[in-house]
């Protein structure tokens, strides 16, 4: 799988990385991200740190963890700008 990502990354153009890709999240919400944002999401998706930090928030009584999912963050950030 790593080889596929390396080959893909070497071949994709800057213009293609900036293209928007619409999608539907598992929960049914619509989203749109650039190919570059999708790649960043994939790279960070498996990082343990995000889950660990969110878990720490749950340990604080009454605290609500922030949104740590990149597609949701981008969608909510775009909506806030409108």
C-alpha positions in Angstrom: 0.0 0.0 0.0 2.9 2.4 0.8 4.2 1.9 -2.7 0.9 2.8 -4.2 0.8 6.1 -2.2 4.4 6.9 -3.2 3.7 6.3 -6.9 0.5 8.3 -6.8 2.2 11.2 -5.0 5.0 11.3 -7.4 2.6 11.4 -10.4 -0.1 13.7 -9.3 0.1 17.4 -10.3 -0.2 20.4 -8.1 -3.4 21.3 -10.0 -4.9 17.9 -9.4 -4.0 18.2 -5.7 -6.1 21.4 -5.5 -9.2 19.8 -7.1 -12.3 19.5 -4.9 -13.7 16.0 -4.4 -17.3 15.8 -3.1 -18.2 12.9 -0.8 -20.7 11.6 1.7 -19.6 10.7 5.2 -20.7 7.5 6.9 -23.3 9.4 8.9 -24.8 10.8 5.7 -23.4 14.3 5.9 -22.0 15.8 2.7 -18.5 17.1 2.4 -15.9 18.4 0.0 -12.2 18.3 0.3 -9.3 18.9 -2.0 -7.2 15.8 -3.0 -4.4 17.3 -0.8 -6.7 17.6 2.2 -7.8 14.0 1.6 -4.2 12.8 1.6 -3.5 14.7 4.8 -6.5 13.1 6.4 -5.4 9.7 5.4 -1.9 10.3 6.8 -3.3 11.6 10.1 -6.2 9.2 10.4 -4.0 6.5 11.8 -2.2 8.7 14.2 -2.7 7.7 17.8 -2.4 11.2 19.2 -5.7 12.5 18.0 -7.6 9.7 19.7 -5.5 10.0 22.9 -6.2 13.7 23.2 -9.9 13.2 22.6 -9.9 10.5 25.3 -8.3 12.9 27.8 -11.2 15.4 27.2 -13.7 12.6 28.1 -11.9 12.2 31.4 -12.6 15.8 32.5 -16.1 16.0 34.1 -18.4 18.0 31.9 -15.8 18.6 29.1 -16.7 18.0 25.5 -13.9 17.0 23.2 -13.3 19.3 20.2 -14.0 18.0 16.6 -10.8 16.2 15.6 -11.9 14.7 12.3 -10.5 16.7 9.4 -13.5 16.5 7.0 -15.9 17.6 9.8 -13.5 20.4 10.8 -13.2 21.6 7.2 -17.0 21.5 6.6 -17.8 23.3 9.9 -15.0 25.9 9.2 -16.4 26.6 5.7 -19.9 26.9 7.1 -18.7 29.4 9.7 -17.3 31.6 6.9 -20.6 31.9 5.1 
